[in-house]
Amino acid sequence: MFFYVWDLNVAIMKKVLYIHGLGSSPVPEKLDLIRKHAAVVALHLDYENDTESYRKLVAYAKEEQVTALIGSSLGGLISYHISENMGLPCLLFNPALYREVAPVYGMNIEQRTCPRRLVVQGAIDDIVDPVKVRSILSKISAVSCKEEIIINNQMGHRIDLQHFKHYVDWFFMTSI
């Protein structure tokens, strides 16, 4: 397991936990884009071989005292659960909310306390079906959570740096 910490400047009060997707890793260029707004921490996890990934991320979020979450795909699903249980704003890129992996990793929602959620979906995502995700969000979203769902018609499952930067900037301008 690798640990990444960018920007230890104590003057920055915000700290974001970035959670990568399945078969991915924390991309330094993406972490640098987040770092323009806040300190950022991330773990590199092997989800397929580590069913303790979710519990490790929850413990890490608490230990690091993060104030927001950003996650992609499976990392978006994990971020969704952590944000609800810890009451943290989150930015979710193509979250795999309908995938049946939550029980495998011990994910459950004990309380619905997410204050702000920005969900960005690629309309041409061939990995995570955006229609299924929107259907789930319409059924489970808490009344107290300010939620915005953005459908990008040019975006697929992988988020290029230009789109990533755009939505990270938007998230920080409107959330925390």
C-alpha positions in Angstrom: 0.0 0.0 0.0 1.4 3.4 -1.0 0.5 6.7 0.7 0.4 10.0 -1.0 0.2 13.4 0.6 0.3 16.6 -1.3 0.6 20.1 0.2 1.3 20.0 3.9 0.9 23.7 4.2 -0.8 24.2 7.5 -2.4 27.4 6.3 -4.8 25.3 4.1 -7.8 24.3 6.2 -9.4 22.0 3.7 -8.3 18.4 3.2 -9.6 16.2 0.5 -9.4 12.4 0.3 -9.2 11.3 -3.3 -10.4 7.7 -3.9 -9.4 6.1 -7.2 -11.3 3.6 -9.2 -10.9 -0.2 -9.7 -7.7 -1.0 -11.6 -6.5 2.5 -11.2 -4.3 4.6 -8.9 -4.0 8.1 -7.6 -2.9 10.0 -10.7 -0.4 12.7 -9.7 -1.7 15.3 -12.2 -5.2 14.9 -10.8 -4.0 15.3 -7.3 -2.1 18.4 -8.3 -5.4 19.9 -9.7 -7.1 19.2 -6.4 -4.1 20.7 -4.5 -4.9 24.1 -6.1 -7.9 24.2 -3.8 -7.0 22.1 -0.8 -4.5 19.7 0.8 -5.1 16.2 -0.7 -4.4 12.7 0.5 -4.9 9.4 -1.2 -4.2 5.7 -0.8 -3.3 3.4 -3.6 -5.4 0.3 -3.0 -5.8 -3.1 -4.7 -9.6 -3.5 -4.4 -9.7 -6.9 -6.1 -7.4 -8.4 -3.5 -8.2 -6.4 -0.4 -11.7 -6.6 0.9 -10.6 -4.3 3.8 -10.2 -1.3 1.4 -13.4 0.4 2.5 -12.6 0.1 6.2 -9.0 1.3 5.5 -10.4 4.4 3.7 -12.8 5.2 6.5 -10.1 5.0 9.1 -7.8 7.0 6.9 -10.4 9.7 6.4 -10.9 10.0 10.1 -7.2 9.9 10.9 -6.5 12.6 8.3 -9.5 14.7 9.3 -10.6 15.2 5.7 -13.3 17.7 5.0 -14.3 16.4 1.5 -14.1 13.5 -0.8 -13.5 13.0 -4.5 -13.9 9.6 -6.0 -14.1 7.9 -9.4 -16.1 4.8 -10.4 -15.6 2.3 -7.6 -13.9 5.1 -5.7 -17.1 7.1 -6.3 -19.2 4.4 -4.7 -16.9 4.3 -1.7 -16.9 8.1 -1.5 -20.7 8.1 -1.6 -20.8 5.8 1.4 -18.2 7.6 3.4 -19.7 11.0 2.7 -23.1 9.9 3.9 -21.8 8.3 7.1 -19.3 11.1 7.9 -21.3 14.1 6.7 -18.8 15.2 4.2 -19.3 16.9 0.8 -18.3 14.8 -2.2 -17.6 15.0 -5.9 -18.3 11.7 -7.6 -17.2 10.9 -11.1 -19.2 8.1 -12.7 -19.9 6.5 -9.4 -20.6 2.7 -9.6 -23.6 3.0 -7.3 -25.5 0.0 -8.8 -22.6 -2.4 -8.6 -23.2 -5.2 -6.2 -19.8 -4.8 -4.4 -20.9 -2.8 -1.4 -21.6 -5.8 0.8 -18.3 -7.5 -0.2 -16.3 -4.5 1.2 -18.6 -4.0 4.2 -20.1 -0.8 3.0 -23.4 0.2 4.5 -25.0 3.5 5.1 -25.8 4.1 8.8 -26.9 7.6 8.5 -27.6 10.0 5.6 -25.7 13.1 6.4 -23.9 14.2 3.2 -24.4 18.0 3.0 -23.4 18.5 -0.7 -22.9 16.1 -3.6 -21.8 16.8 -7.1 -22.2 13.8 -9.4 -20.5 14.0 -12.9 -21.5 11.4 -15.4 -20.2 10.7 -18.9 -23.1 10.2 -21.2 -21.0 7.8 -23.2 -19.7 5.8 -20.3 -19.5 2.2 -21.3 -18.5 0.9 -17.8 -21.0 2.5 -15.4 -24.5 3.1 -16.8 -25.4 6.7 -16.1 -29.1 6.1 -16.4 -29.0 3.4 -13.7 -27.0 5.7 -11.4 -29.5 8.5 -11.8 -32.3 6.2 -11.1 -30.7 5.0 -7.9 -29.9 8.6 -6.8 -33.5 9.7 -7.4 -34.6 6.9 -4.9 -32.0 7.2 -2.2 -30.9 10.9 -2.0 -31.5 12.5 1.3 -33.6 15.6 1.5 -31.0 17.4 3.4 -28.2 16.8 0.8 -27.8 19.5 -1.8 -27.2 17.4 -4.9 -26.4 18.3 -8.4 -26.0 15.8 -11.3 -24.2 16.8 -14.4 -24.3 14.8 -17.6 -21.4 15.5 -19.9 -22.3 14.3 -23.5 -18.6 14.2 -24.6 -17.3 12.2 -21.6 -17.0 8.5 -21.2 -15.8 6.5 -18.2 -12.3 7.8 -18.0 -12.0 11.4 -17.0 -9.4 13.4 -18.9 -7.5 16.2 -17.1 -9.4 19.0 -18.7 -12.8 17.7 -17.6 -11.4 16.7 -14.2 -10.0 20.2 -13.6 -13.3 21.9 -14.7 -15.4 19.9 -12.3 -13.0 20.0 -9.4 -12.9 23.8 -9.8 -16.7 23.9 -9.9 -17.0 21.7 -6.8 -14.8 24.0 -4.8 -16.5 27.1 -6.0 -19.9 25.8 -5.0 -19.2 23.5 -2.1 -16.5 24.1 0.5 
